[in-house]
Amino acid sequence: MLAHLLYGAIRLPLWGYVAFTVATVQLMFLGITLYLHRDQSHGGLVLHPVLRHFFRFWLWFCSGTVTREWVAVHRRHHAYADRPGDPHSPVVFGLQRVMLQGYELYVAAARDQKILANYGRDTPDDWLERNLYSRFPKAGLSLFVVLELVVFGVPAVTMIALQLMAQPFAGGVINGLGHRLGYRSFEMPTSATNIVPWGVLIAGEELHNNHHAFPSSPRFAVQRWEIDMGWLVICVFRALGLARVGSLAPTPNIVHDRTRMDLDTVRALFTNRMHVLRDYRCGVIGPVFRELTKQESTALLPRRAPQLLVRHPKLLDERARQQLRELLERYEVLRTVIEFRDRLQRIWEEMSASHGRALEQLRELCVQAEGSGILALRKFALRLRSYAPAAGSESSH
């Protein structure tokens, strides 16, 4: 009798308790990334209604999460990424606070009625949502705790603790470390990083930089060596007819025998602009700077020079901007490659006014690059012609 009370209705070996806890935590992570994030927040994934309701119930049951609140806070994060107004940015609040008090920051934002009204639209509002999930958000979690204690007894105390810690911990890692540590495949005004290239432990959420670059894409892995566990599950659901996928992050269609630049080139470059800028960083800025270090004493170059040259201007503080200005004034070759990049981005920004004008400006820019005397820049300008519309898309011809 005492053993029954201590170990509950079901007694498992140690590995059994571990396996069950890992399974419930991973199922929660899948619910967050597939349902709350990729389906409800961004719409790039459309889950079958049965899956939607299952994940909505499971998140309410094992974590007390309300769909509308999570979605609203996340959309607000994208709208004000790393600026005042971002609910949980380490740039705004500091890394330590986001890591240790991220849940408190989330709760504060989720209780803001303006955030819920402006960013919580098009989330479930049926009878169950109004009368159970949103009305009694902690009832499911309370039931989860009671059931685990009844089923597993004393071991459930540790299992429940790990379950309750998992979501705030994962949130702190993604919202904190995911804006501080890791690598950046794509430069943009937010400090988001890919923590590791293998998104396995948190169902693909580790690929945070990729997600900010292509927020509506339900596939977070972009490079060939990256793994998005959430996407692998989506592929299984698609095969079973339980999920539909919207637009994915574009993959450049490179046609090496294209010899001229036309309107199709302009459209392809605009569609793949994040990839083009990454190619420019790796194929032009990097080689040019490395060549400069062979000619100049490294003592004359700021230690942060490589970062200053590639980082988005909005992420640089005043001291960094001053260092960058001094660097560009001192070295004409660096000034030339940075000006080319900035002019290319301005062409994209003004492209909506006239595609024809954008084509003229792009051709003129490439002619200047080919005559710059900078080999890496010349090769890049020639390579731009090889960008073509994706296979199956409409052509201007």
C-alpha positions as CSV (number, residue, x, y, z in Angstrom):
1,M,0.0,0.0,0.0
2,L,2.8,2.4,1.0
3,A,4.7,1.6,-2.2
4,H,1.5,2.3,-4.3
5,L,1.2,5.7,-2.6
6,L,4.8,6.5,-3.1
7,Y,5.2,5.3,-6.7
8,G,1.6,5.8,-8.0
9,A,-0.5,3.6,-10.2
10,I,2.3,2.9,-12.7
11,R,5.9,2.0,-11.6
12,L,8.6,2.5,-14.2
13,P,12.4,1.9,-14.3
14,L,14.5,5.1,-14.2
15,W,14.9,5.2,-18.0
16,G,11.1,4.9,-18.3
17,Y,10.5,8.1,-16.2
18,V,13.2,9.9,-18.3
19,A,11.7,8.7,-21.6
20,F,8.2,9.8,-20.6
21,T,9.4,13.2,-19.5
22,V,11.4,13.8,-22.6
23,A,8.4,12.8,-24.7
24,T,6.0,15.2,-23.0
25,V,8.5,18.0,-23.2
26,Q,9.2,17.4,-26.8
27,L,5.5,17.2,-27.6
28,M,5.1,20.6,-25.9
29,F,8.0,22.0,-28.0
30,L,6.3,20.6,-31.2
31,G,3.1,22.3,-30.2
32,I,4.8,25.6,-29.7
33,T,6.8,25.6,-32.9
34,L,4.3,23.9,-35.3
35,Y,1.0,25.2,-33.9
36,L,1.6,28.5,-32.1
37,H,4.6,29.7,-34.2
38,R,4.5,28.4,-37.7
39,D,0.7,28.0,-38.0
40,Q,-1.0,30.6,-35.8
41,S,1.6,33.4,-35.7
42,H,2.9,33.4,-39.3
43,G,0.5,31.3,-41.3
44,G,3.2,29.6,-43.3
45,L,1.9,26.3,-42.1
46,V,-1.8,25.2,-42.1
47,L,-2.3,22.2,-39.8
48,H,-5.4,20.0,-40.0
49,P,-8.1,21.1,-37.6
50,V,-7.6,17.9,-35.6
51,L,-3.9,18.6,-35.1
52,R,-4.7,22.3,-34.3
53,H,-7.1,21.3,-31.5
54,F,-4.8,18.6,-30.2
55,F,-1.9,21.0,-29.8
56,R,-4.1,23.7,-28.4
57,F,-5.4,21.3,-25.8
58,W,-1.9,19.9,-25.0
59,L,-0.3,23.3,-24.5
60,W,-3.2,24.4,-22.2
61,F,-2.9,21.0,-20.4
62,C,0.8,20.8,-19.9
63,S,1.9,24.5,-19.7
64,G,-1.1,26.7,-19.2
65,T,-0.4,28.5,-22.6
66,V,-3.2,30.5,-24.2
67,T,-3.0,30.6,-28.0
68,R,-4.0,34.3,-28.4
69,E,-1.6,35.5,-25.8
70,W,1.4,33.6,-27.1
71,V,0.7,34.6,-30.7
72,A,0.2,38.3,-29.8
73,V,3.4,38.5,-27.9
74,H,5.4,36.8,-30.7
75,R,3.9,39.0,-33.4
76,R,4.8,42.0,-31.3
77,H,8.4,40.7,-31.1
78,H,8.7,40.7,-34.8
79,A,7.1,44.1,-35.2
80,Y,9.6,45.7,-32.8
81,A,12.5,43.3,-33.0
82,D,15.3,44.5,-30.7
83,R,13.7,48.0,-30.4
84,P,11.8,49.6,-27.6
85,G,8.5,47.8,-27.7
86,D,10.0,44.3,-28.1
87,P,8.5,42.3,-25.2
88,H,11.6,40.2,-24.6
89,S,14.7,41.6,-26.4
90,P,18.1,41.2,-24.7
91,V,19.1,44.4,-26.6
92,V,16.3,46.3,-24.7
93,F,16.3,44.4,-21.3
94,G,19.7,42.9,-21.2
95,L,20.7,39.2,-21.6
96,Q,20.6,38.3,-18.0
97,R,17.0,39.6,-17.4
98,V,15.7,37.8,-20.5
99,M,17.4,34.6,-19.5
100,L,16.3,34.6,-15.9
101,Q,13.1,36.6,-16.0
102,G,11.9,35.9,-19.5
103,Y,8.6,34.4,-18.3
104,E,7.8,37.5,-16.3
105,L,8.4,39.6,-19.4
106,Y,6.1,37.4,-21.4
107,V,3.4,37.6,-18.7
108,A,3.6,41.4,-18.6
109,A,3.2,41.6,-22.4
110,A,0.4,38.9,-22.5
111,R,-1.6,41.0,-20.0
112,D,-1.4,44.1,-22.1
113,Q,-4.8,44.5,-23.7
114,K,-3.5,46.7,-26.5
115,I,-1.0,44.0,-27.6
116,L,-3.7,41.4,-27.5
117,A,-6.1,43.5,-29.5
118,N,-3.5,44.5,-32.1
119,Y,-1.5,41.3,-32.5
120,G,-3.8,38.5,-31.3
121,R,-6.2,38.6,-34.3
122,D,-7.3,35.5,-36.2
123,T,-6.6,33.1,-33.3
124,P,-9.2,30.6,-32.0
125,D,-12.3,32.2,-30.5
126,D,-14.7,29.2,-30.3
127,W,-16.8,28.1,-27.3
128,L,-14.0,26.0,-25.8
129,E,-11.6,28.9,-26.1
130,R,-13.9,31.4,-24.5
131,N,-15.3,29.1,-21.8
132,L,-12.3,26.8,-20.9
133,Y,-8.9,27.5,-22.4
134,S,-8.8,31.3,-22.0
135,R,-11.2,31.5,-19.1
136,F,-9.3,29.0,-16.9
137,P,-5.7,29.0,-18.3
138,K,-4.2,27.2,-15.2
139,A,-6.9,24.6,-14.9
140,G,-5.3,22.3,-17.4
141,L,-1.9,22.6,-15.8
142,S,-3.4,21.8,-12.4
143,L,-5.0,18.7,-13.9
144,F,-1.7,17.7,-15.5
145,V,0.1,17.9,-12.1
146,V,-2.6,15.9,-10.3
147,L,-2.7,13.2,-12.9
148,E,1.1,12.8,-12.9
149,L,1.2,12.5,-9.1
150,V,-1.5,9.9,-9.2
151,V,0.1,7.9,-12.0
152,F,3.7,8.2,-11.0
153,G,3.8,9.2,-7.3
154,V,7.0,10.7,-5.9
155,P,9.0,10.5,-9.1
156,A,6.4,12.8,-10.7
157,V,7.7,15.6,-8.5
158,T,10.9,15.8,-10.5
159,M,9.0,15.1,-13.8
160,I,6.6,17.9,-13.2
161,A,9.5,20.3,-12.2
162,L,11.3,19.5,-15.5
163,Q,8.1,20.0,-17.5
164,L,7.4,23.4,-15.9
165,M,11.0,24.5,-16.3
166,A,11.3,23.5,-20.0
167,Q,9.2,26.2,-21.6
168,P,10.7,29.2,-19.7
169,F,14.1,27.7,-20.2
170,A,13.6,27.3,-24.0
171,G,12.1,30.7,-24.2
172,G,15.1,32.2,-22.4
173,V,17.5,30.4,-24.7
174,I,15.8,31.4,-28.0
175,N,14.9,35.0,-27.0
176,G,18.2,35.6,-25.1
177,L,21.0,33.5,-26.5
178,G,19.2,33.5,-29.9
179,H,19.9,37.3,-30.1
180,R,23.5,37.1,-28.7
181,L,25.4,33.9,-29.5
182,G,25.8,31.8,-32.6
183,Y,26.2,32.6,-36.3
184,R,24.3,34.9,-38.6
185,S,23.6,33.6,-42.1
186,F,21.6,36.8,-43.0
187,E,22.2,40.4,-42.0
188,M,19.1,42.4,-41.0
189,P,18.1,45.1,-38.4
190,T,17.6,42.4,-35.7
191,S,20.4,40.8,-33.8
192,A,18.8,37.3,-34.2
193,T,21.3,34.4,-34.5
194,N,21.3,30.7,-35.3
195,I,22.4,29.3,-32.0
196,V,23.5,26.0,-33.6
197,P,22.9,24.6,-37.1
198,W,21.1,21.5,-35.8
199,G,17.6,22.4,-34.5
200,V,17.0,19.1,-32.7
201,L,16.5,19.9,-29.0
202,I,13.9,22.7,-29.4
203,A,12.3,21.5,-32.6
204,G,14.1,23.8,-34.9
205,E,13.7,27.0,-33.0
206,E,17.5,27.2,-32.6
207,L,17.6,28.5,-36.2
208,H,16.4,32.0,-35.1
209,N,18.3,34.1,-37.6
210,N,16.9,32.1,-40.5
211,H,13.4,32.6,-39.1
212,H,13.8,36.3,-38.8
213,A,15.1,36.5,-42.4
214,F,12.1,34.5,-43.7
215,P,9.4,34.7,-41.0
216,S,6.6,33.3,-43.2
217,S,8.6,30.2,-44.2
218,P,7.6,27.1,-42.1
219,R,11.0,25.6,-42.9
220,F,13.7,27.2,-40.6
221,A,16.7,25.3,-42.1
222,V,18.1,27.2,-45.1
223,Q,21.7,26.0,-45.6
224,R,22.3,22.4,-46.7
225,W,24.0,21.5,-43.4
226,E,21.2,22.8,-41.1
227,I,18.6,20.5,-39.5
228,D,15.1,21.6,-38.5
229,M,13.4,18.9,-36.6
230,G,10.1,20.7,-36.8
231,W,10.2,20.7,-40.6
232,L,10.9,16.9,-40.6
233,V,7.7,16.4,-38.6
234,I,5.8,18.7,-40.9
235,C,7.0,16.5,-43.9
236,V,5.4,13.5,-42.1
237,F,2.2,15.4,-41.5
238,R,2.1,16.5,-45.2
239,A,2.5,12.9,-46.3
240,L,-0.4,11.9,-44.1
241,G,-2.6,14.8,-45.4
242,L,-2.5,16.6,-42.1
243,A,-0.7,19.8,-43.1
244,R,-0.3,22.2,-45.9
245,V,2.7,24.4,-46.5
246,G,2.7,28.0,-47.8
247,S,5.6,29.8,-49.2
248,L,9.1,28.6,-48.3
249,A,12.3,30.6,-48.1
250,P,13.4,31.2,-51.7
251,T,16.3,29.1,-53.1
252,P,18.3,31.0,-55.7
253,N,18.0,29.6,-59.2
254,I,21.4,30.1,-60.7
255,V,21.7,29.8,-64.5
256,H,25.4,30.1,-65.4
257,D,24.9,30.6,-69.1
258,R,22.8,33.8,-68.7
259,T,24.7,36.6,-70.4
260,R,22.5,39.6,-70.0
261,M,20.6,41.3,-67.3
262,D,16.9,41.8,-67.8
263,L,13.7,42.4,-65.8
264,D,13.6,38.7,-64.8
265,T,17.1,39.2,-63.3
266,V,15.9,42.2,-61.3
267,R,12.9,40.2,-59.9
268,A,15.0,37.2,-59.1
269,L,17.6,39.4,-57.3
270,F,14.9,41.1,-55.3
271,T,13.2,37.7,-54.4
272,N,16.6,36.3,-53.3
273,R,18.0,39.6,-51.9
274,M,18.9,38.0,-48.5
275,H,20.9,35.3,-50.3
276,V,22.5,37.9,-52.6
277,L,23.7,40.0,-49.5
278,R,25.0,36.8,-47.9
279,D,26.9,36.0,-51.1
280,Y,28.2,39.6,-51.1
281,R,29.4,39.3,-47.6
282,C,31.2,36.0,-48.2
283,G,32.4,36.6,-51.7
284,V,33.3,40.3,-51.7
285,I,33.7,41.9,-48.3
286,G,35.4,39.0,-46.7
287,P,38.0,38.4,-49.5
288,V,38.7,42.2,-49.9
289,F,39.3,42.6,-46.2
290,R,41.6,39.6,-46.0
291,E,43.6,40.9,-48.9
292,L,43.9,44.2,-47.1
293,T,45.2,42.6,-44.0
294,K,48.1,41.1,-46.1
295,Q,49.0,44.7,-47.2
296,E,48.4,46.6,-43.9
297,S,49.6,46.0,-40.4
298,T,46.9,44.4,-38.4
299,A,47.6,47.0,-35.6
300,L,46.1,49.7,-37.9
301,L,42.9,47.8,-38.3
302,P,40.3,47.8,-35.5
303,R,39.8,44.3,-34.0
304,R,36.0,44.7,-34.8
305,A,36.6,45.7,-38.4
306,P,35.2,42.5,-40.0
307,Q,32.0,42.8,-37.9
308,L,31.7,46.5,-38.6
309,L,31.8,45.9,-42.3
310,V,29.1,43.4,-42.4
311,R,26.8,44.3,-39.5
312,H,23.5,46.0,-40.4
313,P,23.9,49.8,-39.7
314,K,21.0,49.8,-37.3
315,L,22.8,47.4,-35.0
316,L,25.8,49.6,-34.6
317,D,26.1,52.0,-31.7
318,E,27.6,55.5,-32.1
319,R,31.2,54.4,-31.3
320,A,31.0,51.6,-33.8
321,R,29.6,53.9,-36.5
322,Q,32.5,56.3,-35.8
323,Q,35.0,53.4,-36.2
324,L,33.4,52.4,-39.4
325,R,33.5,55.9,-40.8
326,E,37.2,56.2,-40.0
327,L,37.8,52.8,-41.6
328,L,36.1,53.7,-44.8
329,E,37.8,57.1,-45.0
330,R,41.2,55.5,-44.6
331,Y,40.8,52.6,-47.2
332,E,39.2,53.4,-50.5
333,V,38.8,49.7,-51.4
334,L,36.6,49.1,-48.4
335,R,34.6,52.3,-49.1
336,T,34.0,51.1,-52.7
337,V,32.6,47.7,-51.7
338,I,30.4,49.1,-48.9
339,E,29.0,51.8,-51.2
340,F,28.2,49.1,-53.8
341,R,26.3,47.1,-51.2
342,D,24.4,50.1,-50.0
343,R,23.5,51.2,-53.5
344,L,22.3,47.7,-54.3
345,Q,20.0,47.8,-51.3
346,R,18.6,51.2,-52.3
347,I,17.7,49.9,-55.7
348,W,15.7,47.2,-54.0
349,E,14.0,49.7,-51.7
350,E,12.9,51.9,-54.6
351,M,12.1,49.0,-56.9
352,S,8.3,49.2,-56.4
353,A,8.3,52.6,-58.2
354,S,9.6,51.2,-61.5
355,H,11.2,47.9,-62.4
356,G,12.5,49.5,-65.6
357,R,14.4,52.1,-63.6
358,A,15.7,49.5,-61.2
359,L,17.1,47.6,-64.2
360,E,18.9,50.7,-65.5
361,Q,20.4,51.4,-62.1
362,L,21.5,47.8,-61.7
363,R,23.2,47.7,-65.1
364,E,24.9,51.0,-64.4
365,L,26.1,49.7,-60.9
366,C,27.5,46.5,-62.5
367,V,29.4,48.4,-65.1
368,Q,31.0,50.5,-62.4
369,A,31.8,47.4,-60.4
370,E,33.4,45.7,-63.4
371,G,35.6,48.8,-63.9
372,S,36.5,49.1,-60.2
373,G,39.7,47.1,-60.4
374,I,38.5,45.0,-57.5
375,L,38.5,41.4,-58.6
376,A,36.0,40.1,-56.0
377,L,33.6,42.9,-56.8
378,R,34.0,42.3,-60.6
379,K,33.2,38.6,-60.2
380,F,30.2,39.4,-58.1
381,A,28.8,41.8,-60.6
382,L,29.2,39.2,-63.3
383,R,27.5,36.6,-61.1
384,L,24.4,38.7,-60.6
385,R,23.4,38.0,-64.2
386,S,23.1,34.3,-63.5
387,Y,20.1,34.8,-61.1
388,A,16.9,33.6,-62.8
389,P,13.3,33.3,-61.8
390,A,12.4,30.1,-60.0
391,A,11.6,27.2,-62.2
392,G,7.9,27.3,-63.2
393,S,7.5,31.0,-62.4
394,E,6.3,33.5,-65.0
395,S,8.8,35.2,-67.2
396,S,8.8,38.6,-68.7
397,H,9.6,37.2,-72.1
